[in-house]
Amino acid sequence: MITIKGRIDSITPWQKKKKSVKALPAEIWKNEEIQRKSTKFLGENNRLKKLPKTISDLENLVFIDLRNNILTSLPGTICKIKPLKTLLVSGNQLKSLPATIHKAESLATVDASNNKIKALPKTINKSKSIVLLDLSDNVIKSIKKNIYEVGAQIILKGNRIIELPDANVKNPALKMLDVSHNSIAHIPDNINNVLTLTWLNLSHNDLSEIPKEMGFLKYLTFLDLSHNSLETVPEELCAIEFALKTLLLSGNMLKYLPKNINKLKRLQSLEAADNALTGLPPNFSDLKDLKSLELSGNKIQNMQEMSKLKFVEHIKMARNELTVLPEDLPNLKSLISLDVSGNYLKVIPDNISKIGTLKSLSAAKNKISAIPESLGEDQLITELDVSHNKIQGFPQDLKKLRCIEVLKIAGNQISALPKSLDVMYQIRTLDVAGNSLTQFMLPKTITSLNIAENPVFHPKDDDKSIFSQFAEKDHARLITVLDASNTKLPEIWDSICKLRVLTVVKLTQNAISAIPEDFCKLRMLQEVDLSKNGINEIPDKFSQLQNLRKLNLAHNSLKDFSESLCDLHQLEVLNLSDNEISILPEAFGEINKLTKLVELDLSYNRLANLPEERWDVLASMKVLNVSFNSINMVPADLPYLYRIEVLNAASNDLTSLPSDIVKMTGLKSIDVSDNLLEALPEGICKLPCLTNVNVADNKIRQWPSKIEALRAKATVNMENQSAYKQRDAPDDALKAGEVQTDAEDDSKR
C-alpha cells in the first residue's frame, strides 16, 4: 500500500514543517518492490497538481484515492492498470475523464464528483465493467444518447443539464439514472425505449410535464419527480402496476393525484408533500401494499380515505387543514407513526388509544388543550410530540406512558409536571422549552434535555433546582445534550461542568460573563453555543476541548481572538461575530491548527487588517464572513482558499482585490459591497462557479472587459458607484496640520 498523506513528516525526511504534498516522491518510481506489490494508492487531501503517466507502472493497483487535490487532468495510462477496480478523484479540478476509460477492464467504481468536467467520455457506452459512475456537481450541460447503453448506475446530479437526450438506441442497458438538481425541462417521448431502467431520479429540475410513455417503463421500481413544476401526473404512469414501489411527487403544483393510482399494486411508499392537494382519489384505499404515506403541506381537510388503509404503517399529514381526526381512526390496524402537526386540531380523540400498534404520535403546532388520559392504554407509545399547543396540564397517571423514550411538550402553558415523571423509566429525550416551569424532578435516564425559556430556579435559590440535580451521578454520566438558553443563567454552574459526557451545550441569551476553567474539562463536547451573553475572555484551557466541531460565541464582549482557539483541530464552524475583536494573533498562520474549519464568521468586529501569510492552512474553508469591520487590504495569500464558496467582506475599507482571485475556483458568492474599490480584477469574470456578485456602493469606474459575460451567468449588483466616496474619520482623529500634545493625550486617558 502507498499512502501519500498531507501534513506528515515521512514523505521527505528533511521536511520539518507539516505541509500538504504537491508532488509525488521520486522514490515511488525507483523502487521496483513498491511498483510490484502496491495494491492501494492513498493520496487524498493534498495539493497534487499532476499525476504522472508512469502511474501505470504500479501495475497491481486495485484502489486509487486522489480526492481533494487540485488535479486538472488524469493520464490515459491509468486505464492500463488491469486490476484497477475503484478510482476516487472527487474534489479536484478535472475538466474531463480519460477518453480511454472504457479500456480499464476491471474498473467498477468511478467517483469524479465535484470537478469541472464538461462531458462524459464519448465511448463510455463501451465500458463493460463500470457499475457506478458518479459525475455529480460538475459543469455538464448535455449528454449523448449512448448514456442509455451503459449498464451501470450513473449519477449526474448538480450539473447544468437542460434536457435528456433522445432514447432511440439499439442496445439499452442503463439501470439507474440520477439527474436530480439540474435544469431539465424536457424528457423525450421515447424514454420508454430504455426498458432496462429500474431507478430514475428527476427531482429538483424544471419539468412542467411528464411524457405518458414513461408509464411503459414496466420494470421501474423507483421514480422521483419531486421539486419540479408539475401540475398533473399522466394516468399512464399507473400502468407500471406490478413494478413501481416508490413514487415521490413532493414539491410540485399538483391539485390531484392520478385517479387510477390504486392500480399500482406494488406501491409501498408515496410522497406528495407540499403540493395543492385537497383530497385523495376514490379507491385510494385499494393500495394494499402501501406502507408509508407522506402528504404534508397540502390543503387536505379530512383523512376519511386514509383511515381505510389497514396495512399502512406511517402517515404524515402535517401542515394541512385538518380540524378533526376521523372516528374510524382505529381501523388503521398497522399504524406505527402518525404526524398531524401544523393543523387546526383542538382535540386528540380518545379512540386513538385503540390503535394498538401506534408508537409515535406528533401533534405539534395545533390548538390542542389536553392530552387524552387514555393515551397509552394497550399501546407502547415511545415518542410523543405535542409541542406548541395550548396544553396547561399533563396526565397525572403516567404509567400508561411508561415506555416513552422521546417526550416533547415545548411551547405550551405548563407550569408543573407530575411527580410521577420518573415512572417513564425509558425516557431519553425531554423537551420542555418555552413553558412556565420553575422546578421538576429529572428522570434518571435522560440523555437529552431542553429547558430553554423557562423561569427555572437556580442553585442559589433552591438547592434542589434542576441545575443542582445535574451533579447527581446518574445525570453526570448520561446527559449528552443540554439546552438551557434564555433561563437567566448568571454563570455556568459547577453542576453543568460535571456533565462529563456532554457533547452539545446551548447556553445562549443568558447573563454569563465568564467561562470557568472547569468547563474546559468537558472534553467530549462537539458543539457549544454561548452566544448573546457578556463573555469577555476565553480561557487558555479552552484548547483542551479537542473534539469541538461547532463553536458559537457571537454577540459577546470578546476583545481578543484567543490563541487557544487555534488548537481546536477538529473545529468546523466558528462564529465570533458581533464582538470587539480588533486583531488576530500575530502568528495566525503558524500556530493555526484549524485545518478542518469550513465556516468562519468574524463579522461586526473591529478588525483593521487580516494576517498576511499562511492562509493555506485554512484550505478546507468554504464560508468566510469578515463583513462590517475596517479591513483595508485583502491578504495576498487569501486566494489559496481554493475551496471557498462564499466570501463576504462587505462594509470594510478595501481599495482593491487580489489579481489572482481566479485561483478561488470554487467561489459561488462574493459580497464586497460598501467598500472603497476603484476597480475589479479581470480574473473575477473567469471564476467558473460564480453565481452571485455584490460590488454595490463602491468607487468603481473601470469594469473588467468581460463583465457582461459575467452578468449573463451570475447575478451582479453594480449600483451606487461614486468616485467621491470616502470614510468619515473617527471622532478622535486629528485634523490636517494638528499635533497632539501630552496634555491632550492625558485628558483622553
C-alpha positions, -999 to 999 in steps of 0.1 A, spaced: 0 0 0 12 35 -8 0 63 15 6 99 5 -10 119 33 -8 157 38 8 172 69 31 144 77 68 142 82 75 109 64 73 120 28 105 139 27 127 132 57 143 166 56 110 184 58 103 195 94 72 215 88 40 196 83 27 205 48 5 192 21 22 172 -6 23 190 -40 42 163 -60 47 126 -57 80 114 -42 105 102 -68 112 72 -47 80 56 -59 93 52 -95 127 40 -84 115 12 -61 106 -20 -80 92 -36 -49 67 -8 -44 56 -9 -81 51 -47 -79 34 -51 -45 13 -20 -41 -25 -26 -43 -38 7 -29 -28 43 -36 -40 68 -9 -32 104 -19 -63 122 -7 -64 157 9 -32 170 -6 -23 196 -32 -13 173 -60 -14 191 -94 -5 163 -117 -4 126 -118 25 112 -139 19 89 -169 41 64 -151 13 57 -127 7 26 -148 40 12 -136 21 4 -104 6 -25 -123 -12 -42 -94 -32 -12 -81 -68 -21 -72 -78 11 -54 -68 47 -61 -79 76 -38 -69 111 -50 -99 130 -36 -95 167 -26 -64 176 -46 -60 202 -74 -56 178 -103 -67 192 -137 -63 160 -157 -58 123 -154 -33 104 -176 -48 79 -201 -22 54 -188 -43 50 -157 -67 29 -178 -39 4 -185 -38 -8 -149 -57 -41 -154 -67 -49 -118 -79 -13 -110 -115 -15 -96 -120 18 -78 -110 53 -88 -119 82 -64 -110 116 -78 -138 139 -64 -130 174 -52 -104 182 -79 -103 205 -109 -106 179 -136 -121 190 -169 -125 156 -183 -121 119 -177 -96 99 -199 -111 91 -233 -99 55 -230 -117 49 -197 -137 21 -214 -105 1 -218 -100 -2 -180 -111 -37 -180 -118 -41 -142 -129 -6 -133 -162 -8 -115 -165 24 -94 -156 59 -105 -163 89 -83 -154 121 -101 -179 143 -84 -172 180 -76 -149 188 -105 -152 209 -137 -160 180 -161 -179 193 -191 -189 160 -208 -189 122 -204 -163 103 -224 -176 96 -259 -170 59 -257 -184 54 -222 -210 30 -235 -183 6 -245 -173 0 -209 -182 -35 -198 -171 -33 -161 -184 0 -147 -211 -4 -121 -211 31 -106 -202 64 -123 -206 95 -102 -202 128 -120 -224 149 -97 -216 186 -91 -197 192 -123 -205 215 -153 -220 191 -177 -245 208 -200 -256 180 -223 -254 142 -225 -253 119 -255 -279 92 -261 -252 65 -257 -256 70 -220 -286 47 -222 -263 19 -233 -242 19 -202 -252 -9 -179 -245 9 -147 -257 34 -121 -250 69 -133 -252 99 -111 -253 133 -128 -270 154 -101 -260 190 -96 -249 197 -132 -263 221 -159 -282 196 -180 -313 211 -196 -328 180 -213 -325 142 -216 -313 130 -250 -334 112 -275 -337 75 -264 -336 59 -299 -309 33 -291 -305 -3 -302 -290 -18 -270 -304 -1 -239 -286 -12 -207 -289 17 -182 -303 5 -149 -302 35 -126 -300 72 -135 -298 102 -112 -301 136 -129 -316 155 -99 -306 191 -92 -302 202 -129 -323 224 -151 -340 197 -172 -372 209 -188 -377 181 -214 -379 143 -213 -380 125 -247 -413 108 -257 -394 76 -265 -379 73 -230 -398 40 -228 -371 25 -252 -348 23 -221 -367 -7 -207 -338 -16 -185 -344 13 -162 -353 3 -127 -344 35 -108 -349 71 -120 -344 104 -101 -356 135 -119 -361 156 -88 -352 193 -84 -355 202 -121 -377 224 -143 -402 198 -156 -437 211 -162 -449 178 -178 -441 141 -180 -445 121 -212 -472 95 -209 -447 70 -224 -429 69 -191 -457 46 -180 -443 19 -202 -411 15 -183 -425 -16 -169 -395 -26 -147 -393 8 -130 -394 3 -92 -383 38 -81 -394 72 -96 -386 106 -80 -403 136 -97 -403 158 -66 -395 195 -67 -404 203 -102 -433 224 -117 -458 196 -124 -495 204 -124 -505 169 -133 -492 134 -135 -502 113 -165 -527 85 -158 -504 62 -179 -479 62 -151 -503 39 -133 -496 12 -159 -464 3 -140 -487 -16 -117 -465 -46 -110 -431 -29 -105 -434 6 -91 -427 5 -53 -416 41 -46 -432 72 -61 -421 107 -49 -441 137 -61 -434 163 -33 -428 200 -41 -448 204 -72 -482 221 -80 -504 190 -81 -541 196 -73 -549 159 -75 -533 125 -79 -540 102 -108 -575 87 -104 -562 52 -112 -533 54 -87 -550 24 -69 -537 2 -98 -502 5 -85 -505 -29 -67 -468 -29 -55 -466 7 -43 -451 8 -8 -441 44 -5 -459 75 -18 -448 111 -11 -467 141 -24 -460 167 2 -460 204 -5 -485 204 -33 -520 218 -36 -540 185 -30 -574 189 -14 -582 152 -13 -574 117 -25 -589 98 -55 -616 72 -50 -605 37 -42 -572 50 -28 -576 25 -1 -570 -3 -26 -533 3 -23 -529 -28 -1 -491 -28 -1 -488 9 9 -466 12 40 -456 49 40 -478 79 30 -464 115 31 -489 142 23 -477 171 45 -480 206 33 -513 203 13 -549 216 17 -565 183 28 -593 188 52 -601 152 63 -585 118 65 -615 97 56 -599 78 27 -567 72 46 -584 56 76 -592 26 54 -556 18 47 -554 -12 71 -518 -20 63 -502 14 62 -475 19 89 -465 55 86 -487 85 78 -475 121 76 -503 147 74 -485 177 88 -493 213 76 -528 206 61 -562 219 70 -574 191 94 -598 202 121 -607 167 134 -593 132 132 -617 106 118 -639 85 141 -628 53 124 -591 60 131 -588 27 149 -592 10 116 -555 17 109 -546 -17 124 -509 -15 113 -502 22 120 -468 28 138 -464 65 134 -488 94 128 -478 130 122 -506 156 122 -486 186 133 -493 220 120 -530 216 115 -561 231 133 -569 202 157 -583 211 190 -587 175 203 -567 143 202 -596 118 202 -598 92 230 -601 64 205 -566 69 193 -557 46 222 -573 17 203 -546 17 177 -525 -9 194 -496 -7 170 -491 31 174 -457 40 188 -451 76 176 -476 105 177 -467 140 166 -494 166 170 -473 197 175 -484 232 164 -522 227 167 -547 241 192 -549 211 215 -557 219 251 -552 185 267 -535 151 262 -562 123 265 -559 103 297 -565 71 276 -533 76 255 -510 46 261 -537 21 270 -529 -12 253 -501 7 235 -464 11 237 -460 48 229 -423 56 226 -425 91 210 -449 119 218 -446 154 204 -474 179 214 -452 210 213 -466 244 206 -502 239 216 -524 252 244 -518 225 269 -518 236 305 -516 203 323 -502 168 319 -519 135 327 -512 127 363 -511 89 358 -481 84 336 -479 46 340 -497 43 306 -469 63 290 -441 45 309 -424 33 276 -419 68 263 -384 75 250 -389 109 235 -413 135 250 -416 170 235 -440 194 252 -423 227 244 -442 259 238 -472 252 259 -486 267 291 -474 240 315 -464 253 350 -458 219 367 -450 183 357 -463 153 377 -441 140 404 -446 105 389 -424 116 359 -398 91 369 -421 62 360 -410 69 325 -381 46 330 -370 45 293 -372 83 286 -341 96 268 -352 129 253 -372 156 272 -380 189 256 -400 213 279 -387 246 264 -409 276 264 -433 268 293 -436 282 328 -417 256 347 -397 266 378 -388 232 391 -393 194 384 -375 162 391 -355 149 363 -359 112 353 -326 94 358 -325 81 323 -324 115 305 -297 119 278 -311 150 260 -327 179 279 -341 212 267 -353 236 294 -348 268 274 -371 298 280 -384 286 314 -382 306 347 -363 277 364 -349 282 398 -311 285 401 -290 267 428 -286 299 449 -325 300 451 -331 263 456 -306 235 464 -329 210 446 -332 231 414 -329 214 380 -293 226 377 -284 212 411 -297 178 400 -270 177 373 -245 169 400 -261 135 407 -242 106 393 -269 93 370 -272 126 352 -235 133 352 -229 100 333 -259 102 309 -267 137 298 -252 143 264 -273 173 251 -283 203 272 -301 235 261 -306 260 289 -308 291 267 -327 321 279 -330 309 315 -314 340 331 -283 320 340 -258 344 358 -230 319 354 -221 284 342 -228 265 373 -204 239 387 -231 212 382 -231 218 345 -193 213 344 -199 178 360 -218 165 330 -187 147 317 -203 131 287 -219 163 274 -215 166 236 -238 196 229 -245 225 252 -265 256 243 -265 284 269 -273 313 246 -291 345 257 -282 344 293 -261 367 316 -229 347 316 -198 369 318 -170 342 321 -162 307 311 -150 287 341 -119 266 337 -138 235 348 -160 239 317 -128 231 297 -128 196 313 -159 186 293 -137 171 267 -164 152 248 -181 185 237 -187 187 200 -210 218 199 -210 248 221 -233 278 218 -226 306 242 -238 335 220 -257 365 233 -240 367 267 -214 391 282 -183 369 279 -151 390 276 -124 363 276 -118 328 265 -97 308 290 -63 293 278 -75 258 287 -103 261 261 -78 243 238 -85 211 258 -118 208 240 -102 187 212 -135 172 200 -152 205 194 -168 208 159 -190 239 163 -184 270 185 -207 300 186 -195 330 207 -213 356 187 -228 387 204 -204 388 234 -177 413 245 -146 395 234 -117 418 226 -91 391 216 -90 361 193 -77 337 218 -47 316 206 -63 286 224 -89 286 196 -62 278 171 -55 245 188 -91 231 182 -80 209 152 -115 193 148 -133 226 146 -155 230 115 -177 261 123 -165 291 143 -188 322 149 -172 352 166 -194 378 150 -206 409 169 -177 412 194 -150 437 199 -120 419 184 -95 443 168 -67 420 158 -59 383 151 -29 366 166 4 378 150 15 343 140 -20 333 130 -9 310 102 20 294 120 0 285 152 -32 277 134 -43 240 135 -78 247 122 -73 225 92 -109 213 92 -125 247 95 -153 251 70 -171 283 82 -155 313 99 -176 344 109 -157 374 121 -183 400 110 -192 430 131 -159 433 149 -132 460 149 -106 443 126 -83 468 107 -64 441 89 -61 403 84 -29 383 88 -8 383 56 5 348 54 -3 311 57 -40 312 48 -33 279 30 -36 263 65 -74 270 62 -77 253 28 -108 235 39 -128 267 44 -160 272 23 -175 302 40 -157 333 53 -175 363 66 -154 394 76 -181 420 68 -186 452 89 -150 457 100 -124 482 89 -102 459 69 -83 479 42 -65 451 24 -71 415 13 -42 393 22 -21 381 -8 -25 345 4 -63 346 6 -68 331 -29 -51 299 -17 -85 292 -1 -94 274 -34 -124 255 -19 -141 286 -6 -177 291 -19 -189 322 0 -168 353 7 -184 382 25 -162 413 30 -190 439 28 -187 472 46 -149 474 50 -123 498 37 -109 476 8 -94 495 -21 -86 465 -43 -90 428 -47 -61 404 -54 -53 399 -91 -50 361 -86 -86 358 -73 -90 335 -102 -74 308 -80 -106 307 -59 -122 283 -84 -149 271 -60 -163 306 -53 -200 309 -58 -209 341 -40 -188 372 -32 -200 403 -14 -176 433 -13 -203 460 -13 -198 492 7 -160 494 3 -136 518 -15 -129 496 -45 -119 515 -77 -116 485 -100 -122 448 -102 -96 422 -113 -102 406 -147 -99 372 -131 -133 377 -113 -150 370 -146 -132 337 -151 -144 321 -119 -164 291 -131 -189 286 -102 -197 323 -95 -234 329 -94 -238 359 -71 -216 391 -71 -223 422 -50 -200 452 -56 -225 479 -50 -217 511 -32 -180 514 -42 -159 538 -63 -156 516 -94 -154 534 -127 -134 509 -147 -150 475 -151 -134 442 -163 -135 437 -201 -157 406 -197 -181 420 -171 -211 415 -195 -203 378 -198 -202 376 -160 -236 393 -158 -250 368 -182 -243 338 -159 -245 354 -125 -265 380 -105 -243 411 -103 -252 441 -82 -232 471 -95 -253 500 -84 -243 532 -64 -208 538 -76 -193 572 -65 -157 584 -72 -161 608 -43 -169 582 -16 -148 583 15 -149 571 51 -157 595 79 -127 600 102 -131 587 138 -142 613 163 -108 614 180 -88 617 147 -65 647 142 -73 672 115 -46 681 89 -18 702 105 -28 694 141 -4 680 166 -15 661 197 0 675 229 8 655 260 -19 673 279 -45 663 253 -32 628 254 -35 627 292 -70 641 291 -81 613 268 -67 587 291 
